[in-house]
Structures are given as C-alpha cells and as structure tokens.
Amino acid sequence: AVVSTQSTGKGKSLMKQKVKMESVVSELEDKLQKEEKAHEDLDKQRRKLENLVHTLQDNVNDKENRVLELQNSLDKTMEDVARLTLKSEDDASAGATWTRSCMRCETIY
C-alpha cells in the first residue's frame, strides 16, 4: 500500500510538471508567432521603403536629366546670341563702311 501512494504522488507531480511544460510550450509558441508577425511587418515596411527610395531615385534622375537638357539648351542659346551679336556687329561695320563709301562717292561726283 505504501508503494501505490508514492507512485500516485509521483504521478500527480509528473502531471503537474507536464501541465506546466505544456503551458511553457504554449507561451513560447505564442511568442514565436508574434515575432514571426513582427518580422513579416518589418519586411513589408522594408519593401515599402525600398520602393519609395527607388521612386525617389527615379525622380532625382529625371530631374538631373531635365537640368542637363536645360543647361544644354541654355548653352546653345548663349552660342546663338554670341553668333548673332558678332553677325550684327559685322553687319553694322559693313553698313558703316558702305555708308562711308557712299559718302566718298557723293563727294567725288
């Protein structure tokens, strides 16, 4: 009879330990699920940020290209202005020469 009482006590003790271990396992599983969800959320945020950075980089590249286009256009315009200024000065000089030439012709005739 003494043996069965001891084994019953051990059985209850083992059952308590089993219940306690099952509780610990359940808590750990819950924590693992929460961490996996948090990891998924972080991955989702990372992907969103990567997409945003990619979009912003594309916008920066577009703006840089536009600036280059405008700079090239400005350079061409400045070259055109310089060329036209020279042509205008040459035309004015030629006109003055022609006028002087005409004045000489008038004084001769």
Contact map, one row per residue, 1 for C-alpha under 8 A:
1111100000000000000000000000000000000000000000000000000000000000000000000000000000000000000000000000000000000
1111110000000000000000000000000000000000000000000000000000000000000000000000000000000000000000000000000000000
1111111000000000000000000000000000000000000000000000000000000000000000000000000000000000000000000000000000000
1111111100000000000000000000000000000000000000000000000000000000000000000000000000000000000000000000000000000
1111111110000000000000000000000000000000000000000000000000000000000000000000000000000000000000000000000000000
0111111111000000000000000000000000000000000000000000000000000000000000000000000000000000000000000000000000000
0011111111100000000000000000000000000000000000000000000000000000000000000000000000000000000000000000000000000
0001111111110000000000000000000000000000000000000000000000000000000000000000000000000000000000000000000000000
0000111111111000000000000000000000000000000000000000000000000000000000000000000000000000000000000000000000000
0000011111111100000000000000000000000000000000000000000000000000000000000000000000000000000000000000000000000
0000001111111110000000000000000000000000000000000000000000000000000000000000000000000000000000000000000000000
0000000111111111000000000000000000000000000000000000000000000000000000000000000000000000000000000000000000000
0000000011111111100000000000000000000000000000000000000000000000000000000000000000000000000000000000000000000
0000000001111111110000000000000000000000000000000000000000000000000000000000000000000000000000000000000000000
0000000000111111111000000000000000000000000000000000000000000000000000000000000000000000000000000000000000000
0000000000011111111100000000000000000000000000000000000000000000000000000000000000000000000000000000000000000
0000000000001111111110000000000000000000000000000000000000000000000000000000000000000000000000000000000000000
0000000000000111111111000000000000000000000000000000000000000000000000000000000000000000000000000000000000000
0000000000000011111111100000000000000000000000000000000000000000000000000000000000000000000000000000000000000
0000000000000001111111110000000000000000000000000000000000000000000000000000000000000000000000000000000000000
0000000000000000111111111000000000000000000000000000000000000000000000000000000000000000000000000000000000000
0000000000000000011111111100000000000000000000000000000000000000000000000000000000000000000000000000000000000
0000000000000000001111111110000000000000000000000000000000000000000000000000000000000000000000000000000000000
0000000000000000000111111111000000000000000000000000000000000000000000000000000000000000000000000000000000000
0000000000000000000011111111100000000000000000000000000000000000000000000000000000000000000000000000000000000
0000000000000000000001111111110000000000000000000000000000000000000000000000000000000000000000000000000000000
0000000000000000000000111111111000000000000000000000000000000000000000000000000000000000000000000000000000000
0000000000000000000000011111111100000000000000000000000000000000000000000000000000000000000000000000000000000
0000000000000000000000001111111110000000000000000000000000000000000000000000000000000000000000000000000000000
0000000000000000000000000111111111000000000000000000000000000000000000000000000000000000000000000000000000000
0000000000000000000000000011111111100000000000000000000000000000000000000000000000000000000000000000000000000
0000000000000000000000000001111111110000000000000000000000000000000000000000000000000000000000000000000000000
0000000000000000000000000000111111111000000000000000000000000000000000000000000000000000000000000000000000000
0000000000000000000000000000011111111100000000000000000000000000000000000000000000000000000000000000000000000
0000000000000000000000000000001111111110000000000000000000000000000000000000000000000000000000000000000000000
0000000000000000000000000000000111111111000000000000000000000000000000000000000000000000000000000000000000000
0000000000000000000000000000000011111111100000000000000000000000000000000000000000000000000000000000000000000
0000000000000000000000000000000001111111110000000000000000000000000000000000000000000000000000000000000000000
0000000000000000000000000000000000111111111000000000000000000000000000000000000000000000000000000000000000000
0000000000000000000000000000000000011111111100000000000000000000000000000000000000000000000000000000000000000
0000000000000000000000000000000000001111111110000000000000000000000000000000000000000000000000000000000000000
0000000000000000000000000000000000000111111111000000000000000000000000000000000000000000000000000000000000000
0000000000000000000000000000000000000011111111100000000000000000000000000000000000000000000000000000000000000
0000000000000000000000000000000000000001111111110000000000000000000000000000000000000000000000000000000000000
0000000000000000000000000000000000000000111111111000000000000000000000000000000000000000000000000000000000000
0000000000000000000000000000000000000000011111111100000000000000000000000000000000000000000000000000000000000
0000000000000000000000000000000000000000001111111110000000000000000000000000000000000000000000000000000000000
0000000000000000000000000000000000000000000111111111000000000000000000000000000000000000000000000000000000000
0000000000000000000000000000000000000000000011111111100000000000000000000000000000000000000000000000000000000
0000000000000000000000000000000000000000000001111111110000000000000000000000000000000000000000000000000000000
0000000000000000000000000000000000000000000000111111111000000000000000000000000000000000000000000000000000000
0000000000000000000000000000000000000000000000011111111100000000000000000000000000000000000000000000000000000
0000000000000000000000000000000000000000000000001111111110000000000000000000000000000000000000000000000000000
0000000000000000000000000000000000000000000000000111111111000000000000000000000000000000000000000000000000000
0000000000000000000000000000000000000000000000000011111111100000000000000000000000000000000000000000000000000
0000000000000000000000000000000000000000000000000001111111110000000000000000000000000000000000000000000000000
0000000000000000000000000000000000000000000000000000111111111000000000000000000000000000000000000000000000000
0000000000000000000000000000000000000000000000000000011111111100000000000000000000000000000000000000000000000
0000000000000000000000000000000000000000000000000000001111111110000000000000000000000000000000000000000000000
0000000000000000000000000000000000000000000000000000000111111111000000000000000000000000000000000000000000000
0000000000000000000000000000000000000000000000000000000011111111100000000000000000000000000000000000000000000
0000000000000000000000000000000000000000000000000000000001111111110000000000000000000000000000000000000000000
0000000000000000000000000000000000000000000000000000000000111111111000000000000000000000000000000000000000000
0000000000000000000000000000000000000000000000000000000000011111111100000000000000000000000000000000000000000
0000000000000000000000000000000000000000000000000000000000001111111110000000000000000000000000000000000000000
0000000000000000000000000000000000000000000000000000000000000111111111000000000000000000000000000000000000000
0000000000000000000000000000000000000000000000000000000000000011111111100000000000000000000000000000000000000
0000000000000000000000000000000000000000000000000000000000000001111111110000000000000000000000000000000000000
0000000000000000000000000000000000000000000000000000000000000000111111111000000000000000000000000000000000000
0000000000000000000000000000000000000000000000000000000000000000011111111100000000000000000000000000000000000
0000000000000000000000000000000000000000000000000000000000000000001111111110000000000000000000000000000000000
0000000000000000000000000000000000000000000000000000000000000000000111111111000000000000000000000000000000000
0000000000000000000000000000000000000000000000000000000000000000000011111111100000000000000000000000000000000
0000000000000000000000000000000000000000000000000000000000000000000001111111110000000000000000000000000000000
0000000000000000000000000000000000000000000000000000000000000000000000111111111000000000000000000000000000000
0000000000000000000000000000000000000000000000000000000000000000000000011111111100000000000000000000000000000
0000000000000000000000000000000000000000000000000000000000000000000000001111111110000000000000000000000000000
0000000000000000000000000000000000000000000000000000000000000000000000000111111111000000000000000000000000000
0000000000000000000000000000000000000000000000000000000000000000000000000011111111100000000000000000000000000
0000000000000000000000000000000000000000000000000000000000000000000000000001111111110000000000000000000000000
0000000000000000000000000000000000000000000000000000000000000000000000000000111111111000000000000000000000000
0000000000000000000000000000000000000000000000000000000000000000000000000000011111111100000000000000000000000
0000000000000000000000000000000000000000000000000000000000000000000000000000001111111110000000000000000000000
0000000000000000000000000000000000000000000000000000000000000000000000000000000111111111000000000000000000000
0000000000000000000000000000000000000000000000000000000000000000000000000000000011111111100000000000000000000
0000000000000000000000000000000000000000000000000000000000000000000000000000000001111111110000000000000000000
0000000000000000000000000000000000000000000000000000000000000000000000000000000000111111111000000000000000000
0000000000000000000000000000000000000000000000000000000000000000000000000000000000011111111100000000000000000
0000000000000000000000000000000000000000000000000000000000000000000000000000000000001111111110000000000000000
0000000000000000000000000000000000000000000000000000000000000000000000000000000000000111111111000000000000000
0000000000000000000000000000000000000000000000000000000000000000000000000000000000000011111111100000000000000
0000000000000000000000000000000000000000000000000000000000000000000000000000000000000001111111110000000000000
0000000000000000000000000000000000000000000000000000000000000000000000000000000000000000111111111000000000000
0000000000000000000000000000000000000000000000000000000000000000000000000000000000000000011111111100000000000
0000000000000000000000000000000000000000000000000000000000000000000000000000000000000000001111111110000000000
0000000000000000000000000000000000000000000000000000000000000000000000000000000000000000000111111111000000000
0000000000000000000000000000000000000000000000000000000000000000000000000000000000000000000011111111100000000
0000000000000000000000000000000000000000000000000000000000000000000000000000000000000000000001111111110000000
0000000000000000000000000000000000000000000000000000000000000000000000000000000000000000000000111111111000000
0000000000000000000000000000000000000000000000000000000000000000000000000000000000000000000000011111111100000
0000000000000000000000000000000000000000000000000000000000000000000000000000000000000000000000001111111110000
0000000000000000000000000000000000000000000000000000000000000000000000000000000000000000000000000111111111000
0000000000000000000000000000000000000000000000000000000000000000000000000000000000000000000000000011111111100
0000000000000000000000000000000000000000000000000000000000000000000000000000000000000000000000000001111111110
0000000000000000000000000000000000000000000000000000000000000000000000000000000000000000000000000000111111111
0000000000000000000000000000000000000000000000000000000000000000000000000000000000000000000000000000011111111
0000000000000000000000000000000000000000000000000000000000000000000000000000000000000000000000000000001111111
0000000000000000000000000000000000000000000000000000000000000000000000000000000000000000000000000000000111111
0000000000000000000000000000000000000000000000000000000000000000000000000000000000000000000000000000000011111
